[in-house]
């Protein structure tokens, strides 16, 4: 699988060499390297001239949550500055120890549009928007890829100067999508009798392309009395075999039960749909 993902990175990366300067400047402009060449030979980390990257935002600062089949399009914005202004930009996310052919083990490659959408903030600064696609059938190929990813970002100025940083940031979270269910019974139930609340916590398994139980996790059982504005936590339950959840409470009033999971470094938080219980 590592070979397949590496090929995706090398063939799908937006090459900054494609961000050509006008023909009139070609003779004097520095030659912009192809990121593929860098990924094969060593870190893609170089600056020519006085271009600077000032900010990179991935997915609006939110975690990237990927399921078992649907593609996830992620927006990366690269803000850069240069005295001549910003012409173009590039970015991707990658997973591994170093941005080399031997040590990248997965990546989100750029989407179908090779050109970044760059807008001038002022005469020296521009913000470029790049779309990358996380595909559980192609580049999110295994559970080993859940967790922190790195950002490679690049920008080119109007005078041909450029900057490439292979690890502009290393704290982008890519997580396995989770599901959570709740069922309270019997219904209706007499006041003072026992209510059994069951459910299941599952998450995407990228190795098998199916959802599987997330065991040994702390999940809160919450209750909202009919007419109340918010939920309160009744107790905490550990998920068992296949992510199963089960506990009992005493029926006291009409209301809604739900399970809520806070999430982990590899799995996002998730809250189930509530289940109404009629207490008579």
KEKE-3310 file (N, C-alpha, C; in steps of 0.2 Angstrom, whole numbers, plus 5000, padded with zeros to 4 digits):
npx = (5004:5010:5018:5008:5002:5013:5015:5004:5006:5017:5013:5002:5005:5004:5015:5026:5033:5025:5019:5022:5032:5029:5033:5042:5049:5056:5069:5076:5070:5071:5073:5059:5057:5051:5040:5039:5051:5058:5052:5057:5070:5073:5069:5056:5060:5063:5069:5068:5073:5063:5050:5037:5028:5014:5003:4994:4979:4970:4955:4947:4952:4947:4945:4948:4937:4935:4925:4921:4919:4915:4922:4932:4932:4944:4948:4963:4970:4983:4992:5003:5017:5026:5037:5033:5021:5009:5008:5005:5000:5003:4998:4998:4993:5002:5007:5019:5036:5046:5047:5050:5052:5054:5049:5036:5020:5007:4995:4985:4981:4982:4967:4956:4958:4972:4977:4979:4967:4970:4969:4972:4977:4982:4994:5006:5003:4995:4981:4980:4969:4967:4961:4961:4959:4953:4952:4945:4947:4958:4969:4968:4971:4972:4971:4982:4985:4977:4976:4989:4993:5004:5008:5012:5017:5017:5022:5022:5030:5026:5037:5044:5051:5050:5044:5045:5039:5040:5035:5026:5016:5012:5001:4988:4973:4968:4954:4945:4929:4914:4900:4885:4873:4857:4845:4831:4822:4809:4795:4779:4784:4782:4783:4797:4801:4813:4823:4831:4845:4852:4865:4877:4894:4903:4916:4924:4933:4947:4955:4947:4936:4924:4912:4916:4915:4920:4929:4930:4929:4925:4909:4896:4880:4866:4853:4838:4825:4808:4803:4814:4829:4841:4854:4858:4872:4870:4877:4892:4897:4906:4911:4908:4911:4911:4908:4897:4885:4877:4866:4857:4843:4833:4816:4809:4804:4795:4805:4821:4834:4851:4867:4884:4899:4916:4927:4943:4961:4961:4948:4933:4922:4906:4888:4873:4857:4843:4832:4816:4807:4793:4786:4774)
npy = (4994:5006:5009:5012:5023:5032:5034:5040:5053:5057:5058:5066:5078:5096:5104:5117:5122:5123:5135:5147:5161:5177:5177:5188:5189:5178:5175:5181:5176:5165:5147:5137:5124:5107:5099:5086:5081:5085:5077:5065:5066:5072:5083:5095:5109:5125:5142:5155:5171:5184:5180:5175:5164:5167:5162:5147:5138:5124:5116:5125:5125:5115:5097:5084:5073:5057:5044:5028:5026:5038:5052:5066:5082:5094:5111:5121:5135:5146:5160:5172:5183:5195:5208:5211:5205:5192:5178:5164:5148:5133:5117:5103:5089:5078:5062:5054:5051:5059:5070:5061:5049:5037:5038:5043:5038:5040:5051:5066:5070:5084:5091:5090:5102:5110:5123:5135:5145:5161:5176:5194:5202:5214:5225:5217:5205:5190:5178:5161:5148:5131:5115:5099:5081:5069:5052:5037:5026:5027:5037:5037:5025:5016:5011:5016:5028:5037:5051:5064:5074:5082:5098:5103:5117:5130:5145:5157:5172:5187:5191:5180:5174:5162:5151:5136:5125:5110:5105:5114:5115:5103:5098:5094:5086:5070:5060:5045:5042:5042:5033:5033:5026:5026:5018:5017:5008:4998:5005:5013:5016:5013:5025:5024:5012:5001:5007:5002:5006:5005:5004:5008:5011:5014:5015:5021:5009:5009:4999:4989:4995:4996:4999:4997:4991:5001:4998:4998:5012:5027:5033:5045:5044:5054:5064:5073:5081:5082:5097:5104:5114:5109:5095:5084:5074:5058:5046:5037:5026:5011:5006:4990:4974:4974:4987:4989:4997:4997:5000:5004:5014:5023:5025:5042:5053:5060:5061:5063:5052:5050:5045:5051:5054:5059:5059:5055:5055:5050:5048:5057:5067:5062:5062:5054:5052:5057:5047:5046:5044:5038:5041:5034)
npz = (5000:5003:4992:4982:4988:4988:4974:4971:4977:4970:4957:4957:4963:4963:4953:4956:4946:4935:4937:4928:4924:4915:4898:4895:4906:4908:4905:4915:4927:4941:4940:4944:4955:4952:4962:4962:4959:4970:4980:4977:4979:4990:5004:5001:5002:5001:4997:4986:4983:4991:4995:5006:5016:5025:5032:5033:5031:5034:5029:5036:5049:5055:5060:5049:5043:5038:5030:5024:5011:5003:4995:5002:5000:5003:5008:5006:5011:5007:5012:5006:5004:4995:4988:4975:4974:4974:4963:4962:4970:4979:4987:4998:5008:5018:5024:5035:5039:5033:5019:5007:4994:5000:5013:5014:5018:5014:5007:5003:4988:4976:4969:4954:4948:4943:4944:4957:4965:4966:4975:4977:4991:4995:4987:4989:4995:4994:4994:4991:4986:4987:4982:4989:4989:4999:4998:5003:4995:4988:4993:5007:5014:5024:5042:5048:5044:5052:5062:5065:5051:5039:5032:5016:5008:4995:4987:4973:4968:4958:4952:4950:4961:4974:4986:4995:5007:5015:5027:5033:5043:5056:5062:5057:5059:5054:5054:5058:5053:5064:5071:5081:5091:5099:5110:5120:5131:5140:5131:5132:5149:5166:5180:5190:5187:5178:5165:5151:5142:5127:5114:5101:5097:5083:5071:5056:5047:5039:5033:5030:5023:5030:5043:5060:5077:5091:5104:5122:5125:5133:5135:5136:5144:5142:5147:5144:5151:5146:5139:5144:5142:5139:5139:5152:5160:5164:5167:5164:5152:5147:5131:5124:5117:5100:5100:5108:5119:5134:5148:5163:5170:5181:5178:5178:5172:5158:5143:5134:5129:5125:5118:5120:5113:5116:5108:5101:5097:5085:5081:5078:5089:5093:5093:5097:5089:5098:5109:5113:5128:5135:5150:5162)
capx = (5000:5014:5020:5002:5001:5018:5014:4998:5009:5022:5010:4997:5007:5004:5021:5026:5036:5020:5017:5027:5031:5028:5039:5047:5053:5058:5077:5079:5067:5074:5069:5055:5058:5046:5039:5040:5059:5060:5050:5061:5077:5074:5064:5054:5061:5068:5067:5072:5071:5060:5044:5036:5022:5012:4998:4991:4973:4967:4948:4944:4954:4943:4947:4946:4934:4934:4922:4923:4918:4914:4928:4931:4936:4947:4951:4969:4972:4990:4993:5010:5019:5032:5036:5030:5014:5009:5006:5002:5002:5001:4998:4995:4994:5005:5008:5025:5042:5050:5044:5054:5049:5055:5046:5029:5016:5001:4994:4980:4984:4978:4961:4957:4960:4979:4979:4976:4963:4973:4966:4976:4974:4985:4999:5011:5000:4989:4979:4978:4965:4969:4957:4964:4954:4954:4948:4947:4948:4965:4975:4967:4971:4973:4970:4988:4985:4973:4980:4992:4996:5008:5006:5017:5014:5022:5019:5027:5028:5025:5044:5047:5053:5046:5045:5042:5040:5037:5032:5024:5013:5012:4996:4982:4970:4963:4951:4940:4922:4911:4893:4883:4866:4854:4838:4829:4816:4803:4791:4780:4786:4779:4788:4800:4803:4819:4824:4837:4847:4857:4867:4883:4899:4907:4920:4927:4939:4950:4958:4942:4931:4918:4912:4917:4915:4925:4928:4934:4929:4920:4903:4891:4873:4863:4845:4834:4818:4803:4802:4820:4833:4848:4855:4863:4875:4867:4882:4897:4897:4912:4909:4910:4912:4908:4906:4890:4883:4871:4866:4850:4842:4826:4811:4807:4800:4796:4811:4825:4840:4856:4874:4888:4906:4920:4932:4950:4966:4960:4941:4930:4917:4899:4882:4868:4850:4840:4827:4811:4804:4786:4785:4767)
capy = (5000:5012:5011:5015:5030:5036:5035:5046:5059:5060:5060:5071:5084:5102:5106:5124:5123:5125:5142:5150:5169:5179:5176:5193:5189:5171:5174:5183:5173:5159:5141:5135:5117:5103:5096:5078:5080:5086:5072:5059:5066:5075:5088:5100:5115:5130:5149:5159:5178:5186:5177:5172:5162:5170:5158:5142:5136:5118:5114:5130:5124:5109:5090:5081:5067:5053:5038:5022:5026:5045:5057:5072:5088:5099:5117:5123:5142:5148:5167:5173:5190:5197:5215:5211:5203:5184:5175:5157:5144:5126:5114:5096:5086:5071:5058:5050:5054:5064:5070:5058:5043:5031:5039:5045:5032:5041:5058:5069:5074:5090:5089:5090:5108:5110:5129:5138:5151:5166:5183:5199:5205:5220:5225:5213:5199:5186:5171:5156:5142:5124:5109:5092:5076:5063:5047:5031:5021:5029:5039:5036:5017:5011:5014:5018:5035:5041:5055:5070:5075:5088:5102:5106:5123:5134:5151:5160:5179:5189:5192:5173:5172:5157:5148:5129:5122:5103:5104:5121:5113:5096:5096:5093:5079:5066:5055:5040:5044:5038:5033:5032:5025:5025:5015:5017:5003:4998:5011:5017:5013:5016:5029:5020:5005:5001:5008:4999:5010:5002:5008:5006:5016:5011:5020:5018:5005:5010:4993:4984:4999:4995:5002:4992:4993:5005:4995:5001:5019:5030:5036:5048:5044:5060:5064:5080:5081:5085:5104:5107:5117:5105:5088:5082:5068:5053:5041:5036:5019:5009:5002:4983:4970:4977:4994:4989:5001:4995:5002:5004:5019:5022:5030:5047:5058:5060:5064:5061:5049:5050:5044:5056:5052:5065:5058:5053:5058:5047:5048:5063:5067:5060:5062:5050:5054:5056:5043:5049:5039:5040:5038:5035)
capz = (5000:5003:4985:4979:4990:4986:4967:4970:4979:4965:4951:4958:4966:4959:4952:4956:4939:4931:4938:4924:4924:4909:4894:4895:4912:4908:4905:4922:4933:4944:4938:4950:4955:4952:4968:4961:4959:4977:4984:4975:4980:4997:5007:4996:5007:4997:4996:4981:4984:4997:4996:5012:5018:5032:5035:5030:5035:5031:5031:5040:5055:5058:5059:5042:5045:5032:5031:5021:5003:5000:4995:5006:4997:5008:5005:5009:5009:5008:5011:5005:5003:4991:4986:4968:4974:4973:4957:4962:4976:4979:4994:4999:5014:5018:5031:5035:5043:5029:5012:5002:4991:5004:5019:5013:5017:5012:5006:5000:4982:4974:4965:4947:4946:4945:4946:4963:4964:4970:4975:4980:4997:4993:4982:4991:4998:4991:4997:4986:4988:4984:4984:4989:4989:5003:4995:5006:4991:4985:4997:5014:5012:5030:5048:5051:5042:5056:5066:5063:5045:5038:5026:5011:5005:4991:4983:4969:4967:4951:4949:4949:4967:4976:4993:4996:5014:5015:5034:5035:5049:5056:5067:5054:5061:5049:5058:5056:5055:5069:5072:5088:5091:5106:5110:5127:5131:5136:5130:5137:5155:5172:5184:5195:5184:5175:5158:5148:5136:5123:5108:5098:5095:5078:5067:5049:5047:5032:5031:5027:5020:5033:5050:5065:5084:5094:5110:5127:5125:5138:5132:5141:5143:5143:5147:5144:5152:5141:5140:5147:5136:5138:5142:5158:5160:5169:5169:5159:5150:5142:5125:5124:5111:5094:5102:5111:5125:5138:5155:5165:5174:5184:5175:5182:5169:5150:5141:5129:5131:5120:5120:5117:5113:5116:5103:5102:5093:5078:5080:5080:5093:5089:5097:5093:5088:5104:5109:5118:5132:5138:5157:5164)
cpx = (5004:5016:5014:5001:5006:5017:5009:5001:5013:5019:5005:4998:5007:5011:5022:5030:5031:5017:5022:5026:5031:5034:5044:5051:5057:5066:5079:5076:5070:5070:5066:5056:5051:5045:5040:5047:5061:5058:5054:5068:5078:5069:5063:5054:5066:5065:5071:5069:5068:5053:5043:5029:5020:5007:4995:4985:4971:4960:4945:4946:4951:4946:4945:4944:4932:4930:4925:4923:4918:4921:4926:4935:4938:4950:4957:4970:4979:4990:5001:5011:5025:5031:5033:5023:5014:5005:5002:5004:5000:5002:4996:4996:4997:5006:5015:5030:5045:5046:5049:5050:5049:5051:5039:5025:5009:5000:4988:4983:4979:4972:4962:4959:4967:4981:4975:4972:4966:4970:4971:4973:4976:4990:5005:5009:4994:4987:4977:4974:4966:4964:4961:4958:4956:4950:4950:4948:4955:4970:4974:4966:4971:4972:4976:4989:4981:4978:4983:4995:5000:5006:5012:5014:5019:5018:5025:5025:5028:5032:5048:5050:5048:5048:5041:5044:5036:5034:5030:5020:5013:5006:4989:4979:4966:4961:4946:4933:4919:4904:4891:4876:4863:4847:4836:4822:4815:4800:4784:4782:4783:4785:4790:4803:4810:4819:4831:4839:4853:4859:4874:4888:4903:4911:4922:4933:4942:4954:4953:4936:4924:4918:4913:4917:4921:4925:4932:4934:4923:4915:4898:4884:4870:4856:4843:4827:4813:4802:4808:4824:4839:4848:4859:4866:4872:4873:4887:4898:4903:4909:4912:4912:4908:4906:4900:4890:4877:4871:4858:4849:4835:4822:4809:4803:4800:4802:4815:4832:4845:4863:4878:4895:4911:4925:4939:4955:4965:4953:4938:4924:4910:4894:4877:4862:4847:4834:4822:4808:4798:4785:4778:4767)
cpy = (5006:5014:5014:5022:5035:5038:5041:5052:5062:5062:5065:5077:5090:5104:5114:5126:5125:5132:5147:5158:5171:5178:5181:5193:5182:5171:5176:5179:5167:5153:5138:5127:5113:5099:5088:5077:5080:5080:5065:5060:5069:5080:5093:5106:5120:5137:5152:5166:5179:5185:5174:5170:5164:5166:5153:5139:5130:5117:5119:5129:5118:5102:5088:5074:5063:5046:5032:5022:5033:5049:5063:5077:5093:5105:5119:5130:5144:5156:5168:5181:5190:5204:5216:5208:5195:5182:5169:5154:5137:5123:5107:5094:5079:5068:5054:5054:5060:5064:5068:5052:5037:5032:5042:5039:5034:5049:5060:5072:5079:5087:5090:5096:5110:5118:5132:5144:5157:5173:5188:5202:5213:5220:5220:5206:5196:5180:5167:5150:5136:5119:5103:5087:5070:5057:5040:5025:5022:5031:5039:5028:5013:5015:5018:5026:5040:5045:5062:5069:5081:5092:5104:5112:5127:5140:5154:5167:5181:5190:5185:5170:5167:5154:5141:5127:5115:5102:5111:5120:5105:5094:5096:5086:5076:5061:5051:5042:5039:5038:5031:5031:5024:5022:5014:5012:5001:5005:5010:5013:5017:5019:5024:5014:5006:5002:5005:5003:5007:5006:5005:5011:5012:5017:5017:5014:5005:5004:4989:4988:4998:4998:4996:4995:4996:5003:4999:5009:5022:5034:5039:5046:5050:5060:5072:5079:5085:5092:5108:5109:5113:5099:5088:5075:5063:5049:5040:5028:5017:5005:4995:4980:4973:4984:4995:4993:4998:4997:5003:5011:5019:5028:5035:5052:5057:5063:5061:5058:5049:5048:5049:5054:5058:5065:5057:5057:5055:5046:5054:5062:5065:5060:5058:5054:5052:5051:5045:5043:5042:5037:5040:5034)
cpz = (5000:4996:4982:4981:4988:4979:4967:4972:4973:4959:4951:4961:4961:4959:4952:4949:4934:4931:4935:4925:4917:4904:4894:4901:4912:4909:4912:4928:4935:4941:4945:4949:4955:4959:4968:4962:4967:4981:4983:4978:4988:4999:5002:5001:5004:4997:4991:4982:4991:4998:5002:5013:5025:5035:5030:5034:5031:5034:5036:5048:5059:5056:5052:5044:5038:5034:5027:5014:5000:5000:4999:5003:5003:5005:5010:5007:5011:5007:5011:5004:4999:4989:4979:4968:4973:4967:4958:4968:4975:4986:4993:5006:5014:5024:5030:5039:5040:5022:5007:5000:4996:5011:5019:5013:5016:5011:5003:4994:4980:4969:4958:4944:4948:4947:4952:4961:4969:4970:4979:4986:4997:4988:4983:4993:4994:4994:4991:4989:4984:4986:4984:4991:4993:5001:4999:5002:4987:4990:5004:5014:5018:5036:5051:5049:5047:5061:5063:5056:5044:5032:5022:5008:5001:4988:4979:4968:4959:4948:4948:4955:4970:4983:4993:5003:5014:5022:5036:5042:5049:5061:5064:5056:5056:5053:5055:5058:5059:5069:5079:5088:5098:5105:5118:5127:5139:5135:5128:5144:5161:5176:5189:5193:5180:5167:5156:5142:5133:5117:5106:5096:5089:5074:5061:5050:5040:5029:5027:5023:5023:5040:5055:5072:5087:5101:5115:5128:5130:5134:5137:5139:5146:5143:5147:5145:5147:5143:5143:5141:5135:5141:5148:5157:5165:5172:5163:5158:5146:5137:5125:5118:5105:5095:5106:5117:5128:5145:5157:5170:5176:5180:5179:5179:5161:5148:5136:5131:5124:5123:5117:5119:5112:5110:5105:5097:5086:5076:5082:5086:5089:5095:5094:5093:5095:5103:5115:5122:5136:5145:5160:5171)
residu = (UNK:UNK:UNK:UNK:UNK:UNK:UNK:UNK:UNK:UNK:UNK:UNK:UNK:UNK:UNK:UNK:UNK:UNK:UNK:UNK:UNK:UNK:UNK:UNK:UNK:UNK:UNK:UNK:UNK:UNK:UNK:UNK:UNK:UNK:UNK:UNK:UNK:UNK:UNK:UNK:UNK:UNK:UNK:UNK:UNK:UNK:UNK:UNK:UNK:UNK:UNK:UNK:UNK:UNK:UNK:UNK:UNK:UNK:UNK:UNK:UNK:UNK:UNK:UNK:UNK:UNK:UNK:UNK:UNK:UNK:UNK:UNK:UNK:UNK:UNK:UNK:UNK:UNK:UNK:UNK:UNK:UNK:UNK:UNK:UNK:UNK:UNK:UNK:UNK:UNK:UNK:UNK:UNK:UNK:UNK:UNK:UNK:UNK:UNK:UNK:UNK:UNK:UNK:UNK:UNK:UNK:UNK:UNK:UNK:UNK:UNK:UNK:UNK:UNK:UNK:UNK:UNK:UNK:UNK:UNK:UNK:UNK:UNK:UNK:UNK:UNK:UNK:UNK:UNK:UNK:UNK:UNK:UNK:UNK:UNK:UNK:UNK:UNK:UNK:UNK:UNK:UNK:UNK:UNK:UNK:UNK:UNK:UNK:UNK:UNK:UNK:UNK:UNK:UNK:UNK:UNK:UNK:UNK:UNK:UNK:UNK:UNK:UNK:UNK:UNK:UNK:UNK:UNK:UNK:UNK:UNK:UNK:UNK:UNK:UNK:UNK:UNK:UNK:UNK:UNK:UNK:UNK:UNK:UNK:UNK:UNK:UNK:UNK:UNK:UNK:UNK:UNK:UNK:UNK:UNK:UNK:UNK:UNK:UNK:UNK:UNK:UNK:UNK:UNK:UNK:UNK:UNK:UNK:UNK:UNK:UNK:UNK:UNK:UNK:UNK:UNK:UNK:UNK:UNK:UNK:UNK:UNK:UNK:UNK:UNK:UNK:UNK:UNK:UNK:UNK:UNK:UNK:UNK:UNK:UNK:UNK:UNK:UNK:UNK:UNK:UNK:UNK:UNK:UNK:UNK:UNK:UNK:UNK:UNK:UNK:UNK:UNK:UNK:UNK:UNK:UNK:UNK:UNK:UNK:UNK:UNK:UNK:UNK:UNK:UNK:UNK:UNK:UNK:UNK:UNK:UNK:UNK:UNK:UNK:UNK:UNK:UNK:UNK:UNK:UNK)
# end
